[in-house]
Amino acid sequence: MMRVLAISGSLRAASTNSALLRAAAAAAPDGVTVTVFTGLDGRGVGSLPLFNPDEDGDPPPPAVKDLRDSLVAADAVVIACPEYAHGVPGALKNALDWVVASSEMVDKPVALMHASPRSTYAREALTEILTVISARLIDDASITIPLMGKTPEDAAATLARAESVAALRNALTAIETAVTASAAR
């Protein structure tokens, strides 16, 4: 069983990127499980605090430990994120900052998924961040499925289309292939 941790960079309740990850979980091929991480918003129990290197001790804050443990348990990671001000949303950047100095992302296969074709700056910024933390970007699994509506119903309708489901399955299969190839080394 391959385990994929899915992280949405959007905190919006009606996020199309979060809808994309939920659809990926539902469309996952046999032998692949996709779990969506929900602790980015910085509010409430289990949410990541703002990154502060002074607080990154042993042990780290509980929510940071949860993120790191989730990354360790995952065979691969999928990140779906919108673009804000030509960059990565702050909550996602905060989560990635918590793993810069640790080893959970080193050589971890990562795919980027976007719900908007206009996320080019965010994709470039994420690629740079992932390079710095030594993650392994899987280009064949990095896709954009345009969910241009502003409501969950719009996203659900788009994701119900056979070509969208096929694209998600193909991306997850590409991740699985990369994980398998990496394990064979």
Stockholm file with secondary structure:
# STOCKHOLM 1.0

chainA/1-185         MMRVLAISGSLRAASTNSALLRAAAAAAPDGVTVTVFTGLDGRGVGSLPLFNPDEDGDPPPPAVKDLRDSLVAADAVVIACPEYAHGVPGALKNALDWVVASSEMVDKPVALMHASPRSTYAREALTEILTVISARLIDDASITIPLMGKTPEDAAATLARAESVAALRNALTAIETAVTASAAR
#=GR chainA/1-185 SS CEEEEEEESCCCTTCHHHHHHHHHHHHCCTTEEEEEECCCSSCSTTCCCCCCGGGCCSSCCHHHHHHHHHHHHCSEEEEECCCBTTBCCHHHHHHHHTTSSSSTTTTCEEEEEESCTTCHHHHHHHHHHHHHTTCEECGGGCEECCCCCSSHHHHHHHHTSHHHHHHHHHHHHHHHHHHHHHHHC
#=GC SS_cons         CEEEEEEESCCCTTCHHHHHHHHHHHHCCTTEEEEEECCCSSCSTTCCCCCCGGGCCSSCCHHHHHHHHHHHHCSEEEEECCCBTTBCCHHHHHHHHTTSSSSTTTTCEEEEEESCTTCHHHHHHHHHHHHHTTCEECGGGCEECCCCCSSHHHHHHHHTSHHHHHHHHHHHHHHHHHHHHHHHC
//
